[in-house]
């Protein structure tokens, strides 16, 4: 039986993640106390109406504080019962959460009327630290719209068997900050920059002219070869440690040209030799 525990900061997309899993035929329950997860699992397993039960449980800072502190122990108890349990944690930058709450006019669950919103968000981060520490997959939704998040959940959680490691290559621009969900970060800003070619500036690393420009640069090809060799040697080590998800981020200055091209090249190379490879271009708002 597979159980996905979905947690995250309020406003980061937990509800969207649960709705997506529900559309994928997961039995979903939101805001369930941790101590009730195991009885729920037993009840579903005893039901003859579900052939291959899959459950998604939403938990957040509204749980009792002592239960939040006990989350690692509770998770260990669940896994000791031979349940296939994964933890998904959703987060976003403070300024993004503040903007989302301002636009929605909703009250933060920890805002009791006397606590500023920014302080409530900080308190929530602190309370959820035990869950973050146990998360199998952390997704930052600061630059992700509803449709991208739905696709990310579908591809990384639903279509990937639990025994296979999902590999995500993500391009980004350093000027917009590091991706919060990165496992590896590779800086390719030392490579020749198409931005300084007037005809290439408005294009991206997905366009033929930019691709031809970068393919003609020996240092670009050498960088790709080195990264492929490095990752090919180390990915099996992460799989051996029972990692389910790995995110490899490639960054250039703006996240438009070099990082996009190299992330595509890496995804293409590893997509030919392993399953469950996907790619995201953060600054282009593209997941595939």
Backbone bond lengths (Angstrom), bond angles and torsions (degrees), N, CA, C in turn:
res aa  C-N    CA-C-N  psi(-1)  N-CA   C-N-CA  omega(-1)  CA-C   N-CA-C  phi
1 X - - - 1.464 - - 1.520 109.61 -
2 X 1.295 116.51 132.36 1.458 120.98 -179.36 1.525 110.46 -101.71
3 X 1.329 115.34 130.16 1.465 121.34 176.41 1.525 108.00 -123.58
4 X 1.315 116.53 125.46 1.456 121.22 174.24 1.519 107.87 -109.10
5 X 1.323 116.19 118.06 1.461 121.43 175.97 1.532 107.21 -91.16
6 X 1.316 115.92 116.48 1.462 121.95 -177.29 1.521 108.31 -104.09
7 X 1.317 115.91 117.69 1.456 120.76 178.57 1.518 109.11 -132.00
8 X 1.302 115.42 173.33 1.456 118.14 178.41 1.507 112.35 160.24
9 X 1.317 115.00 171.17 1.454 121.34 176.39 1.521 110.13 -69.46
10 X 1.307 116.92 143.19 1.458 120.97 177.63 1.529 109.27 -60.19
11 X 1.320 115.34 128.92 1.459 119.82 -178.98 1.509 113.77 93.90
12 X 1.347 117.68 -0.19 1.461 120.52 -177.12 1.531 113.08 -94.61
13 X 1.340 117.64 -5.45 1.459 119.55 175.49 1.508 115.57 115.02
14 X 1.347 118.52 15.03 1.467 120.13 -178.36 1.521 111.63 -60.90
15 X 1.315 117.31 -40.63 1.462 120.94 -179.88 1.524 110.98 -63.76
16 X 1.326 116.52 -40.57 1.468 120.97 178.86 1.525 109.70 -63.95
17 X 1.334 117.04 -42.19 1.462 120.83 179.33 1.521 110.58 -61.29
18 X 1.327 117.82 -44.38 1.463 120.93 179.40 1.524 111.28 -65.01
19 X 1.333 116.98 -40.98 1.469 119.93 178.41 1.524 111.03 -63.02
20 X 1.330 116.20 -38.55 1.462 120.20 178.91 1.522 110.61 -64.34
21 X 1.330 116.86 -44.96 1.458 120.41 179.19 1.533 111.13 -65.94
22 X 1.321 116.51 -34.85 1.466 119.43 176.65 1.527 110.35 -63.51
23 X 1.331 116.76 -39.78 1.463 120.50 176.87 1.527 111.54 -64.69
24 X 1.332 116.44 -22.57 1.462 121.78 179.04 1.526 111.89 -94.37
25 X 1.341 115.36 18.23 1.473 123.31 173.95 1.523 113.88 75.61
26 X 1.321 118.03 22.41 1.459 120.40 169.47 1.528 108.49 -81.27
27 X 1.338 114.97 144.34 1.457 119.88 171.37 1.523 106.87 -82.96
28 X 1.327 117.44 114.89 1.472 121.41 -170.51 1.518 112.10 -111.30
29 X 1.326 114.76 136.26 1.464 122.38 175.57 1.522 107.52 -134.18
30 X 1.322 117.11 129.76 1.459 120.28 -178.60 1.523 110.81 -104.79
31 X 1.338 114.62 148.19 1.463 122.84 175.53 1.524 112.45 55.46
32 X 1.331 114.75 48.12 1.466 120.16 178.84 1.528 109.80 -94.13
33 X 1.337 119.04 129.92 1.471 119.91 174.40 1.518 111.15 -56.49
34 X 1.317 116.91 141.28 1.463 121.23 -176.50 1.520 112.57 -53.71
35 X 1.331 115.32 -40.54 1.465 119.20 -174.07 1.532 112.75 -66.50
36 X 1.345 116.93 -13.00 1.456 120.36 179.80 1.523 113.05 -96.64
37 X 1.350 117.30 -3.76 1.468 119.42 -178.24 1.528 110.65 -65.87
38 X 1.327 117.80 -45.24 1.457 120.59 -178.54 1.534 111.79 -65.20
39 X 1.344 119.76 -46.45 1.471 118.63 175.37 1.537 112.37 -58.74
40 X 1.326 117.21 -37.22 1.461 120.11 177.63 1.528 110.43 -62.50
41 X 1.327 116.11 -45.96 1.468 120.19 -179.98 1.528 110.97 -60.02
42 X 1.328 116.67 -43.09 1.468 120.57 -179.82 1.533 111.11 -64.04
43 X 1.330 115.63 -38.67 1.464 119.75 -179.96 1.522 110.75 -65.22
44 X 1.328 116.42 -41.69 1.469 119.93 -179.60 1.516 110.95 -69.62
45 X 1.331 117.30 -39.23 1.456 120.36 178.24 1.527 111.63 -63.19
46 X 1.335 115.94 -31.49 1.464 120.04 -179.37 1.522 112.08 -78.35
47 X 1.319 117.01 -12.86 1.456 120.55 -178.14 1.525 110.09 -79.42
48 X 1.300 116.88 135.46 1.473 121.13 178.79 1.518 111.74 -88.63
49 X 1.331 117.52 -1.43 1.459 121.06 -176.77 1.516 112.83 -84.94
50 X 1.343 117.85 -13.13 1.465 121.63 -175.81 1.513 108.91 -115.34
51 X 1.350 116.88 114.60 1.460 121.06 -177.03 1.524 111.64 -72.31
52 X 1.332 116.80 -51.52 1.468 121.59 179.70 1.521 108.26 -125.97
53 X 1.306 116.97 86.49 1.463 119.57 -172.51 1.521 112.83 -66.75
54 X 1.313 114.68 135.10 1.461 122.02 173.43 1.523 107.16 -137.40
55 X 1.314 116.11 129.93 1.459 121.58 -172.21 1.524 110.06 -125.07
56 X 1.322 116.69 139.78 1.461 121.94 172.07 1.526 107.62 -122.42
57 X 1.315 116.02 128.83 1.466 121.78 -176.68 1.521 108.84 -121.84
58 X 1.316 116.39 124.40 1.463 120.83 177.30 1.518 110.56 -90.65
59 X 1.327 116.47 128.59 1.465 121.66 176.15 1.523 108.34 -132.23
60 X 1.306 116.15 146.02 1.463 119.40 -178.64 1.520 110.53 -152.71
61 X 1.310 116.17 -166.11 1.460 121.26 -174.03 1.520 113.30 -70.26
62 X 1.329 117.35 -5.42 1.464 119.42 177.73 1.531 111.68 -77.75
63 X 1.348 117.47 -11.79 1.457 120.06 173.72 1.531 109.09 -65.28
64 X 1.322 115.98 159.24 1.459 120.06 178.17 1.525 110.10 -62.43
65 X 1.331 116.55 142.67 1.460 121.24 -174.60 1.521 111.66 -58.74
66 X 1.331 117.75 -39.35 1.459 119.11 -179.23 1.529 110.99 -66.92
67 X 1.351 117.29 -30.01 1.458 120.30 175.97 1.522 111.07 -69.69
68 X 1.335 116.87 -37.26 1.459 119.95 176.76 1.524 110.50 -61.87
69 X 1.321 117.11 -42.08 1.465 120.90 179.27 1.533 111.11 -65.50
70 X 1.335 116.14 -28.91 1.461 120.35 -177.81 1.530 112.86 -89.73
71 X 1.310 117.37 4.96 1.465 119.45 -174.15 1.531 113.03 -55.69
72 X 1.357 120.63 -46.75 1.470 118.94 179.69 1.525 112.55 -58.21
73 X 1.335 117.15 -40.33 1.468 120.40 179.78 1.525 110.67 -67.92
74 X 1.342 116.33 -40.78 1.465 120.02 178.98 1.521 110.85 -63.81
75 X 1.329 116.08 -40.38 1.465 120.53 178.38 1.531 110.80 -62.19
76 X 1.327 116.29 -42.05 1.471 120.37 178.70 1.528 110.86 -63.32
77 X 1.328 117.06 -38.71 1.462 120.77 178.49 1.522 111.11 -63.57
78 X 1.332 116.50 -41.30 1.464 120.43 179.75 1.526 110.43 -63.54
79 X 1.329 116.18 -44.84 1.466 119.42 -178.30 1.527 111.55 -69.86
80 X 1.320 116.16 -27.59 1.472 119.39 177.09 1.521 112.00 -69.06
81 X 1.328 116.56 -16.90 1.471 121.31 178.66 1.523 111.31 -91.11
82 X 1.327 115.27 17.51 1.467 121.89 177.66 1.525 112.01 64.24
83 X 1.330 116.30 34.93 1.457 121.75 175.10 1.522 109.06 -101.04
84 X 1.321 116.75 139.51 1.460 122.70 179.16 1.524 107.72 -86.46
85 X 1.328 116.80 97.69 1.464 121.60 -172.38 1.526 110.23 -112.95
86 X 1.320 115.87 130.39 1.461 122.34 174.27 1.520 108.74 -123.37
87 X 1.329 115.59 151.05 1.459 121.13 -179.87 1.520 108.46 -119.63
88 X 1.337 115.93 120.43 1.460 123.14 175.16 1.516 108.33 -107.43
89 X 1.345 116.06 127.81 1.465 119.66 178.62 1.519 109.02 -121.91
90 X 1.337 115.77 129.30 1.459 122.57 -179.77 1.522 109.58 -108.09
91 X 1.316 116.17 135.70 1.454 120.05 179.13 1.523 109.61 -143.61
92 X 1.331 114.97 170.53 1.464 121.52 177.46 1.525 107.57 -157.51
93 X 1.318 115.92 161.88 1.462 120.92 179.67 1.526 110.16 -66.49
94 X 1.336 115.84 149.57 1.471 120.65 -179.01 1.521 112.12 -54.23
95 X 1.337 117.21 -44.95 1.468 119.99 -176.91 1.526 110.83 -64.30
96 X 1.331 116.89 -32.04 1.466 120.52 177.77 1.525 110.07 -70.66
97 X 1.334 116.83 -43.85 1.464 120.33 179.06 1.528 111.10 -63.29
98 X 1.322 116.53 -40.40 1.470 120.27 177.68 1.521 110.61 -61.11
99 X 1.324 116.49 -42.03 1.465 121.04 179.90 1.525 110.87 -66.12
100 X 1.323 116.96 -42.01 1.469 120.11 -179.42 1.521 111.22 -64.36
101 X 1.325 116.97 -41.38 1.464 119.30 178.61 1.521 111.39 -67.88
102 X 1.334 116.25 -35.62 1.459 119.89 178.09 1.523 110.97 -64.33
103 X 1.328 116.03 -39.71 1.465 120.33 -178.54 1.524 111.93 -74.30
104 X 1.323 117.11 -35.99 1.468 120.12 -177.12 1.521 112.82 -85.34
105 X 1.335 116.15 -21.31 1.475 122.70 -177.62 1.530 112.24 62.14
106 X 1.336 116.77 20.82 1.450 120.75 176.34 1.525 110.25 -84.46
107 X 1.327 116.10 155.65 1.456 121.40 178.90 1.527 109.59 -91.48
108 X 1.307 116.54 136.08 1.459 120.83 176.64 1.522 108.95 -67.06
109 X 1.344 118.51 140.05 1.473 119.96 -176.72 1.519 114.31 -60.73
110 X 1.329 118.81 -22.58 1.460 120.83 178.49 1.526 112.73 -97.61
111 X 1.331 116.33 2.87 1.467 120.74 177.97 1.525 107.94 -89.62
112 X 1.322 115.10 104.95 1.463 120.31 -178.29 1.520 112.33 -94.77
113 X 1.321 116.47 15.50 1.455 120.60 177.95 1.505 113.81 102.64
114 X 1.329 116.94 -19.37 1.470 120.37 -177.96 1.522 112.20 -118.73
115 X 1.339 116.96 2.28 1.457 121.53 -177.34 1.519 109.44 -111.29
116 X 1.332 119.36 124.40 1.465 120.89 176.45 1.517 110.73 -59.52
117 X 1.326 116.86 149.13 1.455 121.47 -176.27 1.529 111.90 -58.19
118 X 1.330 117.34 -43.61 1.465 120.71 -179.24 1.526 110.90 -60.22
119 X 1.325 116.51 -37.91 1.468 120.25 179.32 1.527 110.86 -71.27
120 X 1.336 117.41 -36.60 1.462 120.94 178.14 1.528 110.32 -63.39
121 X 1.326 117.02 -39.24 1.469 120.89 178.38 1.526 110.27 -65.08
122 X 1.341 116.77 -42.28 1.469 119.84 178.08 1.524 111.06 -63.08
123 X 1.340 117.04 -42.18 1.463 120.75 178.35 1.524 110.95 -62.05
124 X 1.332 116.27 -39.78 1.457 120.19 -179.58 1.525 110.97 -65.09
125 X 1.327 116.91 -41.35 1.473 120.07 177.25 1.529 110.21 -58.04
126 X 1.308 116.13 -43.90 1.463 120.58 -178.28 1.527 110.61 -64.96
127 X 1.329 117.58 -44.37 1.458 121.44 -178.15 1.531 111.90 -63.91
128 X 1.325 116.84 -33.52 1.461 120.81 -175.00 1.524 113.40 -90.71
129 X 1.323 117.96 3.74 1.464 120.69 179.78 1.535 113.36 -55.16
130 X 1.352 120.16 -39.88 1.475 118.81 178.71 1.525 113.20 -61.56
131 X 1.328 117.13 -30.77 1.469 120.32 178.83 1.518 109.79 -76.16
132 X 1.330 117.27 -42.20 1.464 120.72 178.77 1.522 110.24 -57.69
133 X 1.329 116.36 -41.03 1.464 120.85 -177.83 1.529 112.26 -63.54
134 X 1.331 117.39 -23.38 1.467 121.37 -177.90 1.530 112.40 -102.54
135 X 1.318 117.85 -1.01 1.463 120.66 -171.98 1.529 111.72 -66.36
136 X 1.335 115.71 134.82 1.460 121.38 172.42 1.526 110.55 -79.72
137 X 1.321 116.13 -32.79 1.464 121.38 -178.21 1.519 108.95 -141.22
138 X 1.323 116.19 124.16 1.463 122.51 175.60 1.517 108.11 -111.20
139 X 1.323 116.48 126.33 1.459 121.50 -178.71 1.520 108.86 -119.70
140 X 1.330 115.72 124.23 1.453 120.87 175.49 1.525 108.13 -93.28
141 X 1.327 117.01 122.06 1.463 121.27 -175.28 1.524 112.74 -103.05
142 X 1.332 117.07 14.71 1.468 120.38 -177.09 1.526 111.84 -57.18
143 X 1.345 116.39 -39.68 1.463 120.93 -177.63 1.533 111.31 -111.82
144 X 1.314 117.01 22.91 1.466 120.88 -174.90 1.524 110.12 -116.74
145 X 1.337 116.32 126.99 1.457 118.70 176.32 1.524 110.18 -86.05
146 X 1.324 115.90 177.77 1.466 121.24 -175.10 1.524 111.35 -58.95
147 X 1.314 117.13 -44.16 1.463 121.07 -175.41 1.529 111.14 -69.09
148 X 1.332 116.76 -38.55 1.461 120.24 177.54 1.515 111.23 -66.20
149 X 1.324 117.17 -40.03 1.464 120.29 179.24 1.523 110.54 -65.04
150 X 1.327 116.92 -42.62 1.460 119.96 177.49 1.527 111.12 -58.80
151 X 1.331 117.07 -44.58 1.459 120.88 -179.00 1.524 110.63 -66.96
152 X 1.337 116.48 -39.50 1.462 120.69 179.19 1.526 110.80 -62.15
153 X 1.328 116.76 -44.10 1.462 121.21 178.39 1.525 110.33 -62.94
154 X 1.322 115.76 -44.86 1.463 120.26 -177.52 1.529 111.29 -61.65
155 X 1.325 116.66 -47.07 1.459 120.05 -174.67 1.522 111.75 -74.82
156 X 1.320 117.23 -43.74 1.462 119.19 -173.20 1.519 113.22 -80.54
157 X 1.324 117.88 -31.44 1.460 119.73 -176.44 1.521 113.01 -102.88
158 X 1.306 117.23 -45.42 1.465 119.54 -172.24 1.520 112.60 -82.43
159 X 1.333 118.15 -40.01 1.462 120.28 -173.04 1.524 113.24 -90.76
160 X 1.333 117.94 -4.76 1.461 120.97 -178.38 1.524 110.28 -103.44
161 X 1.345 118.04 117.94 1.467 119.42 175.58 1.527 110.39 -58.89
162 X 1.320 116.40 147.43 1.464 120.75 -174.96 1.528 111.68 -59.15
163 X 1.361 117.49 -31.67 1.456 119.09 -176.44 1.526 112.66 -81.43
164 X 1.333 117.82 -8.93 1.464 120.75 -178.90 1.526 109.96 -102.38
165 X 1.334 117.06 142.31 1.459 120.76 -179.86 1.525 109.67 -88.71
166 X 1.318 115.72 126.31 1.456 122.11 176.71 1.524 109.10 -82.52
167 X 1.330 116.26 129.07 1.457 121.82 -175.93 1.527 109.32 -116.16
168 X 1.314 116.56 119.43 1.466 122.46 179.74 1.516 110.26 -113.50
169 X 1.331 116.69 126.25 1.464 122.65 171.62 1.524 107.61 -101.65
170 X 1.328 116.03 125.98 1.464 120.57 -175.55 1.524 110.43 -127.49
171 X 1.337 116.74 125.00 1.463 120.92 173.95 1.525 108.83 -92.40
172 X 1.317 116.02 150.83 1.467 119.89 -179.46 1.521 109.89 -158.26
173 X 1.323 116.33 167.40 1.454 122.30 175.66 1.512 110.49 -108.32
174 X 1.329 117.08 128.87 1.464 120.69 179.82 1.522 111.70 -60.72
175 X 1.326 117.55 -28.47 1.470 119.62 -178.04 1.529 111.65 -65.61
176 X 1.337 116.60 -18.11 1.465 121.03 178.77 1.525 112.42 -105.03
177 X 1.323 117.51 9.15 1.457 121.32 175.95 1.515 113.30 94.17
178 X 1.330 115.28 160.83 1.460 121.96 -179.69 1.524 111.13 -74.59
179 X 1.326 118.64 144.04 1.468 120.70 172.61 1.527 109.77 -64.16
180 X 1.308 116.50 133.31 1.472 120.04 -176.71 1.517 112.55 -73.89
181 X 1.332 117.21 -18.68 1.464 119.40 -175.71 1.523 112.47 -101.20
182 X 1.334 118.25 18.86 1.468 121.69 -175.93 1.521 111.76 -76.41
183 X 1.341 116.15 138.16 1.457 122.19 168.92 1.528 110.30 -97.88
184 X 1.329 116.32 -41.48 1.458 122.66 172.30 1.518 108.47 -122.40
185 X 1.340 117.20 141.43 1.463 121.86 173.63 1.521 108.46 -127.36
186 X 1.326 116.36 122.81 1.462 121.98 178.07 1.527 109.11 -115.54
187 X 1.322 114.95 128.56 1.465 122.76 -177.31 1.525 108.84 -97.10
188 X 1.350 117.15 117.60 1.469 120.71 -178.74 1.530 111.30 -112.58
189 X 1.317 116.80 23.10 1.466 120.01 -178.77 1.531 112.70 -70.54
190 X 1.336 118.40 -12.99 1.464 120.86 178.73 1.529 111.90 -77.01
191 X 1.325 117.18 -10.59 1.465 120.82 -176.75 1.531 111.17 -82.67
192 X 1.336 117.67 157.46 1.474 120.98 177.17 1.527 111.03 -53.46
193 X 1.320 116.50 136.90 1.460 121.63 -171.02 1.530 111.51 -106.51
194 X 1.324 118.52 115.14 1.471 121.46 177.18 1.523 113.34 -61.73
195 X 1.320 116.94 -17.18 1.463 120.72 179.80 1.524 111.77 -57.15
196 X 1.332 116.42 -29.54 1.462 119.54 -176.73 1.514 112.84 -85.95
197 X 1.313 117.30 1.62 1.461 122.07 172.35 1.538 107.37 -99.00
198 X 1.330 118.06 111.59 1.479 120.71 -173.04 1.525 113.99 -51.06
199 X 1.330 117.94 -40.14 1.463 120.05 -177.02 1.526 112.70 -74.14
200 X 1.352 116.40 -19.47 1.462 120.89 -179.31 1.523 113.24 -95.86
201 X 1.310 116.81 -18.80 1.467 120.89 -173.66 1.526 113.20 -54.19
202 X 1.334 120.55 -44.89 1.476 119.23 -177.83 1.527 113.96 -78.39
203 X 1.331 117.69 -5.05 1.459 121.20 -178.37 1.533 110.32 -92.66
204 X 1.342 116.04 -178.13 1.464 121.20 179.03 1.521 109.21 -130.84
205 X 1.321 114.79 175.88 1.456 120.36 178.53 1.516 114.35 -67.82
206 X 1.324 117.60 -0.71 1.463 122.00 175.46 1.520 111.89 -93.81
207 X 1.332 117.14 -10.67 1.462 121.60 -176.61 1.525 111.33 -89.08
208 X 1.333 115.80 145.22 1.454 121.75 -174.26 1.523 112.68 -58.78
209 X 1.317 119.21 -41.83 1.467 120.76 -178.37 1.522 111.91 -62.34
210 X 1.319 116.91 -41.98 1.467 121.27 178.45 1.527 109.87 -67.61
211 X 1.324 116.42 -42.37 1.467 120.28 179.10 1.524 110.35 -58.85
212 X 1.328 117.51 -45.58 1.463 120.86 -179.25 1.526 111.51 -65.14
213 X 1.326 116.13 -36.78 1.467 120.33 178.09 1.532 110.25 -62.97
214 X 1.325 116.76 -46.76 1.459 120.69 -176.59 1.532 111.37 -73.31
215 X 1.319 117.37 -35.57 1.458 119.71 179.03 1.527 112.35 -65.70
216 X 1.332 116.11 -20.58 1.465 120.22 179.66 1.527 112.37 -85.54
217 X 1.339 117.09 -1.72 1.466 121.59 -177.83 1.527 109.87 -98.95
218 X 1.350 118.68 113.93 1.463 120.56 -179.73 1.529 113.55 -57.01
219 X 1.341 117.28 -35.43 1.464 119.28 -178.92 1.532 111.90 -67.20
220 X 1.338 116.39 -31.96 1.470 120.19 178.03 1.521 110.15 -66.84
221 X 1.326 116.08 -45.71 1.460 120.32 179.59 1.528 111.15 -65.04
222 X 1.338 115.97 -37.01 1.469 119.69 178.33 1.527 110.60 -66.95
223 X 1.332 117.48 -38.96 1.464 121.09 178.13 1.522 110.51 -61.86
224 X 1.314 117.13 -46.31 1.470 120.85 -179.94 1.524 110.66 -61.19
225 X 1.326 116.30 -44.88 1.470 119.80 -179.73 1.523 111.43 -61.80
226 X 1.325 116.56 -41.96 1.473 120.14 179.67 1.528 111.39 -65.31
227 X 1.349 116.43 -42.34 1.461 119.66 -179.55 1.525 110.86 -66.07
228 X 1.323 116.83 -40.18 1.469 119.95 178.05 1.524 110.60 -61.90
229 X 1.319 116.32 -43.69 1.462 120.13 -179.83 1.522 111.06 -64.46
230 X 1.330 116.31 -43.28 1.466 120.36 -179.96 1.528 110.62 -61.98
231 X 1.326 116.92 -50.43 1.462 120.44 -176.18 1.524 111.65 -68.80
232 X 1.319 116.67 -36.40 1.458 119.58 179.37 1.527 110.99 -62.32
233 X 1.322 115.77 -31.78 1.454 119.54 179.07 1.512 113.38 -78.79
234 X 1.339 117.16 -30.77 1.459 120.08 -172.68 1.525 115.15 -101.31
235 X 1.316 118.63 -23.25 1.463 119.25 179.95 1.528 112.76 -57.49
236 X 1.328 119.72 -41.58 1.469 118.83 177.83 1.526 113.10 -60.68
237 X 1.334 117.20 -30.26 1.462 119.83 178.85 1.533 110.87 -67.29
238 X 1.325 116.03 -38.31 1.461 119.34 178.31 1.526 110.63 -70.34
239 X 1.329 117.24 -38.19 1.456 120.03 176.77 1.524 110.92 -64.56
240 X 1.331 116.51 -36.53 1.460 120.38 179.14 1.520 111.91 -66.12
241 X 1.325 116.82 -25.06 1.473 120.73 178.14 1.522 111.46 -89.16
242 X 1.364 115.70 12.71 1.468 123.09 175.07 1.527 112.72 66.80
243 X 1.316 115.70 32.92 1.460 119.03 172.14 1.520 109.14 -73.15
244 X 1.328 116.89 137.67 1.464 120.79 178.14 1.520 112.27 -97.15
245 X 1.346 116.29 -25.12 1.456 120.45 -174.65 1.521 109.44 -139.67
246 X 1.328 115.98 140.39 1.455 120.68 176.03 1.531 107.80 -140.04
247 X 1.325 116.24 132.13 1.465 121.69 -179.67 1.517 109.42 -117.37
248 X 1.329 115.60 120.16 1.462 123.08 179.73 1.529 107.80 -108.16
249 X 1.324 116.72 115.70 1.459 121.22 -176.39 1.523 110.92 -105.60
250 X 1.329 115.49 137.67 1.458 122.76 179.28 1.523 107.32 -122.48
251 X 1.342 116.26 122.15 1.451 119.25 -174.71 1.516 114.06 -121.14
252 X 1.328 115.64 140.84 1.459 121.84 167.85 1.523 106.57 -125.70
253 X 1.307 118.29 -167.08 1.471 119.81 -173.66 1.525 111.94 -64.55
254 X 1.344 116.34 -54.67 1.458 119.77 -175.81 1.507 115.43 -106.17
255 X 1.330 117.33 -9.38 1.460 119.94 179.87 1.508 113.79 73.67
256 X 1.342 117.24 26.67 1.460 121.20 -176.66 1.523 113.56 -111.58
257 X 1.336 116.99 -36.86 1.462 120.24 -170.65 1.530 113.04 -114.27
258 X 1.351 116.40 -78.50 1.453 121.33 -171.57 1.514 113.10 -61.73
259 X 1.326 116.63 -48.64 1.471 118.92 -177.43 1.523 111.41 -65.14
260 X 1.330 117.01 -37.03 1.467 120.85 178.99 1.522 110.31 -63.88
261 X 1.332 116.00 -46.91 1.468 120.41 -179.10 1.533 111.03 -62.33
262 X 1.324 117.39 -46.18 1.465 120.47 -176.44 1.526 111.20 -70.31
263 X 1.330 117.88 -38.89 1.469 120.10 176.11 1.532 110.36 -61.17
264 X 1.319 116.66 -40.14 1.465 120.56 177.21 1.528 110.62 -63.75
265 X 1.336 116.79 -42.71 1.463 120.50 -179.21 1.531 110.86 -64.09
266 X 1.335 116.57 -41.64 1.465 120.12 178.99 1.522 111.24 -66.05
267 X 1.329 116.54 -43.86 1.463 120.23 179.82 1.526 110.69 -63.65
268 X 1.309 116.78 -38.03 1.459 120.33 178.99 1.529 110.75 -66.63
269 X 1.332 116.28 -42.64 1.468 120.37 -179.44 1.528 111.10 -63.56
270 X 1.328 116.56 -49.98 1.466 119.25 -176.58 1.527 111.71 -76.64
271 X 1.341 117.41 -24.97 1.455 119.55 176.00 1.514 113.22 -65.40
272 X 1.332 116.45 -20.86 1.461 120.56 178.84 1.522 113.12 -84.84
273 X 1.334 116.73 -16.24 1.467 118.70 -175.77 1.527 113.05 -119.73
274 X 1.341 117.83 -3.11 1.455 119.65 178.43 1.531 109.41 -152.63
275 X 1.324 116.03 162.43 1.460 122.10 179.19 1.527 110.14 -92.47
276 X 1.330 114.88 168.42 1.464 123.12 170.74 1.540 112.10 62.55
277 X 1.330 114.92 48.89 1.465 121.77 175.38 1.518 108.04 -109.21
278 X 1.326 116.85 130.21 1.454 120.60 177.70 1.520 109.25 -135.82
279 X 1.319 115.44 169.77 1.459 119.98 -175.58 1.519 110.14 -139.67
280 X 1.329 114.19 144.56 1.463 120.65 177.38 1.520 108.54 -136.00
281 X 1.329 116.34 132.81 1.461 121.69 173.98 1.527 107.38 -109.96
282 X 1.320 115.23 100.04 1.460 120.20 -171.07 1.515 112.64 -58.56
283 X 1.325 116.87 -47.59 1.467 119.45 -174.74 1.527 112.52 -76.03
284 X 1.335 117.00 -15.81 1.462 120.89 177.70 1.525 111.72 -96.27
285 X 1.360 116.60 -2.52 1.461 121.75 -177.14 1.522 111.26 53.77
286 X 1.332 115.32 50.91 1.463 120.36 -175.74 1.521 109.77 -134.07
287 X 1.330 116.39 128.95 1.462 123.48 174.43 1.510 107.43 -124.34
288 X 1.353 116.50 133.64 1.465 118.11 176.23 1.520 109.81 -151.80
